[in-house]
Amino acid sequence: MPPAPLTHAARALRRRTKLPRSRASSSTPMLRPYKFHVGASWLAKPADSAVRKSASPFPSDTVIGRWRDKTLSSGSHASSSTGAGEDFFYIQDMRNQSGLSLGIADGVGGWVTNGVDPSRFSQALMYHGHRYAALGWPGEPEIDPTQDYEERESVEGWELLPHECMDMAHQGVLREKSVVAGSSTACILNLNAASGTLRAANLGDSGFLIIRSSQVLHRQKQQTHFFNCPKQLAKLPTFMGQHTSSMTDYASAADHYETKLRDGDLIILYSDKQVARQTDGLTDNVFNSEITAICSLVARAGGSEDQQVQTMADRMVEYARSCMNNLERVSPFEKAATREGQAWFGGKMDEYVAHLLYLFKR
């Protein structure tokens, strides 16, 4: 399937920067003192009979299917061999290696009752997100002021904000005939290799943590309509229409966040099906203090930055796996349910995707 045409938003961005579509990229390499080291790990929960019955993943010979398989092939031995379940993600260098974009989508499993495979929506959303991220810049396009006007004019691309990437990815899913219906939360981060700036857009109850000096500097708040109902992007069946306000949200409702990162910061991007407005941990099964302890222990063990962040991601997923079926341990999920007047004991069976990113200033 050929790439979908740019949406009105993308065309508007091109017009805004007045950049021609046909000219080849020509820019002098700019100073980029920040380097990013990324690790990814994931865990798919065991599929029940309803999930197996409705499973109809993208075939491996389709564009999205090939991209999905390539993305999953980068996983370590700790990641689930059956994939990320209803969740998915992307890790994408932005135009001219100017930065890095990370995305994560937490698919809504309830669609299986309608005979819909929930993984199609989240995978398609991340596929289109990575396409647009590859074309955009994390900040203003890098133009060398010493160049002639004609040379500067030939620099292609546009400044792509995370919520714009989320919106265009959602529009891409709505155009996908192979996605009948579905929904997911979404979180997208763009990191600028020249300035160290992080920009984020988050819709729903996925999110991210920033750890600095073994302390949680920031944890993105989740968005919910009410208890057990996170905000989510959606594609509804044609008979339901696209304007059922109680069932779908848009990127315009996403929370925005921006900060300047420092050398040694850790960023953890995660999918998380949390049921409460506030919880105490990274996922339903792991607390903030446990997350920082895992990172500290791995860092003390040494190794290259790439090895450390991958090991951190693997250890978090492995620890979450061990906590899921533990009825003796008070989990973040149990505390959240108690605050909402619901009875729950121990951990929660679920799927997890964790990205670990280490920022290094050269």
N, C-alpha and C positions, 0 to 999 in steps of 0.2 A: 504494500500500500504506500503510495507516495506521501511525503510529509504534508500535513494539512496546511492550508493557506493561513497566513497571519490574520489574526482577528482585527477588529476595528481598533482595539486598544493598542495592539502591536504596531499597526500602521500609524496610529497617532503618535506613538513614541518615535517612530522613524521620522515623521514630519517634524516633530518637536526638535530633534537634533539636526535636521536638514542634512541627512547623510544619504548619498546615492546607494541604490541597491545593487548595482551592477559592477561597481569599481572594486578592484582587489584591495585587500588590506595592506597598508603601508605605513608603519609607524616605527619610530625609533624605540628600542627597548627602554623602558622606564625603570627607575629604582624601585625594587620590591623587597624591602628588608624582612618581611614576615613570611615564614614558611609554615605550612600546615602538615601535621602527621595525623592520619586518620585510620581508625580501626572500626570494624563493623561486625556485629554478631547478632544472631536471631534464633528464636525458638518458636516452633509451631506446636500448638496444643494438639493432642490426639483428636482426630476427626470422629464425630459420632455418626450414626447411620443417616441422619438427615443431611449432614454436610456431605457425606460420600455420595448420597443420591443426587444432590444438586450440583456436584462438582463438574464443571465444564471449563477448565482453564484454557487460556489462549494456546492454540497449537504451537509447537516449537518452530514450525515453518512460517509463522506470521511475523510481521515486524515487531510487534510488542512481545510475542513469545520468544523470539530470538534475543531481544534486549533483556527480558526477564532472566532467561537462562544464563546469559553472559554476566549479568549483575550478580546472580546467586553463585556463580562459579568462583567469585572472589572471596567467598567465605572461608573461615578457618575450620578445623576439625570439630570445634565446639558448636558450630552452627548446625541447625536442624537440616538433615539431608533431604527432608521433604519440602523445604522452602520456608517462607515466612508466613504461611497460612493466609489469613485474610488481610494481613498488613503488607506494606511494601515501602520502598525507599529508593533514593538515588544519591549518588555522590558524583558531582560533575565539576570539572574545571571550567571556569568562565572564560570569555573571549580573551585570546592572547595570553593565557595563563595569568590573568590579572587578579584572580581570586578564586574562591571555591564556593560552590553552592551545595547545600545539603537539604534533602527533603524527606519527609516521612508521612505516611498515611495509614491510619488505623481503620480498616474496613469494618463495617457494621454487619455482624454475623446474622442478624435477624432476617436478612433477605432470603436465607435458605428456606424459610417457610413458604416463600413465594416461588420456589424453584429457581432462584437466582444464585449464581456463584458470586459471593461477595468479593472474592479476590480480583475479579475482573476490573471493578471500579478503581480500587486502590492501585493496581498495577498500571492501568491506563493513565490515571492521574499523575503518577510519578514518571511515567514514560514521557508524557507531554511536558511535565515540569522540567525534566532534564534537557529536552530539546531546546526550550526557550532559554534556560540558564546558559547553555553552551554559546548562545548568540549574544548574550548581554554582558555588560560590564557591571562590576559591583559598585562603581562610582562613575564619575564623569569619564567618558571615553578618553583614553590616554593620547593626547595630541602634543607633539613636540613644538613649542612655540617658535623654535629656530628654523622650522621647515617652511618651505614656500607654501602659499595658500593652496595650490593645487595638490600638494602632497598631504597637507593636513585635511583637505576635503575628502581625500580617498579613504580615510579611516572609517570603517564600517561599524555598525552596531549602535547600541543605545544603553543608557543607564537603566538597569533593570532592578526595580525594587521588589522585595519578596512578595508583597501582596499582589503586585502586578503579575509576577510569575504564577502565583496561585490562581489568579483569575483566568489567565490565558490557558493554563493547564486544565482548569475546570471546563472552559469552553471547548477545549479539545476533546474532553470526554463526552460532552453533550453531542458532539459531531460524530463520535464513534458508533457506527452501526452495530459493531460486535459487542457493545456494552448496552444491554437492554435496560438495566436498572441497577441501582446500588447507591451507596453513600459511604462517606468516611470523614474522619477528622483530618486535618492537615497542618503541618508545621514546616516552614521553609526558612533557612538561614543562608544569608550571603555574607561572605567574609572577604575583605579587601586586603590583598597582599601588599599594597603600597602604604596604606594608612593603619592597618590593624583594626579597622572598624567592623563591627558585627551589626548587621541589620536582620531583623526577624519579623515574621508574620505568623501568628498562631491562631487557628480556628478549632475550637473543641478542647478535648482533654489530653491530646498529645502535648509535647512541650520539650523544654530543655533546661539544663542546669549549667551554671558557670561556677567552676571551682577555682579559687585563688588562694594559694598558701594553705591548702588543706581545709579551707572553709568555703561553705556555699555562699557565693557572692550574690547570685540571683537564681531564682526558680520561677519559671514562667507560670503565671496563674492559668488555670483551666477555665474554659467557658462552658456554661451549661444554661439550658432554658429552665430546667428544674431538675430535681433529683433523678439521677440515672438517665438524663437526656442531654448529652453534650451537643453543642452546635456542630453542624456537619454540612459539607458539600454533598449534593445529591443529584442523581438523575432518576426521575420518576417514570414509571410506565406511562405510555401515551394516554391511556384512559384516565389517569389521575391528573394530567396536566402538570405544568412546571411552576405553578404559582401557589402551591399549597404551603402557605407560610409556616405552618407548624411542623413541616417535614423537611424543609430545605433552607440552607443558609448560603451566603455568598461570601467571596473573599473580602468584600467591602466591610464585613462585620468582624474581620480578624483583628486581633490585638497586635499593635506594632511595638517593637522594642529596638533601641539602638544604643550601643556603647562602644567605647574604645578599649580594646583588649590589651593585655600586657604579656610580656615574655613569660612563658611558663603556665599561662592559663589553660585550664581543661574545660572543654565544652562537651556536654553529654546530651545528645538528642535522642528522644525515646518515644515509642508508641506505648500507650497505656490506657486500657479500658477502665478508668476509675469511675466509681458510681457516686461520689460525693463532691460537694462544691470545693472542699479543701481536704487534702490528705497530707500525711506526714512524710511520705516517701517518694522516691523516684517512680516506683511502680506500685501496684497493689500489694507487693510482697516484700519490698526492700525499703528501708528507711534512709533518709539523708545521711545520717551518721554512719550507716553501714556502707553507703556508696563512697564517702570520703575515706573510710578506713580501707576499703579494697584498693582504691587508687594509691593511697600512701604505701600500703604493703607492697604493691607491684613496683612502684617507683623505687623503693628501697632495695628491691632485688636487682635492680640495674638492667642493662640491656640498651639497645638503641631506642630512639623515640618511637619508631614504627613498631618495634617489638613490644614496647611498653603499652602503647594505646590499644593494640590488638589484644594483648593479654588482659588488660583492664576490661575491655568489652566482653571477652570470653568469660572472665570470672564473674562479672555481674549477671550474665545470662545463666551461668551454671548455678550461682547462688540463688537466683530467682527460681530456678527449676527445683532446687532442693527444698525451698520454702513453700512451694505451691500446695503440697499435700500434707503439710505439717499442721495437724490440728491442735498441737500443744503450744504452738508459738503464737503470740498476739501479733497480728500483722497490721500494716497500715489499712488494709481493706476492712479488717474487723473493727478497727477504731472508727473508721469513716461510717460504716454501717450502724454502729452503736450510736453515733451522734445523730443519725437520722431515724433512730427508733427501730432499727431492724436488727434481727438476731443473726449473727454469723460467727463462726469459730474457725480460727486458723487462717491459712493462706487461700489464694484464689487461683483456680486453674485458668490460664490465659496464655496469650501469645505475646512475645516481646521482641522488639527490635531495638538495639542500642548502638548508637554511633559514639565513639570517643574521638575527640579532636584535641590535639596538643598544639599550642601556638608557640613557635620558636622565633625569636628575633635575631637575625643574623648580624 
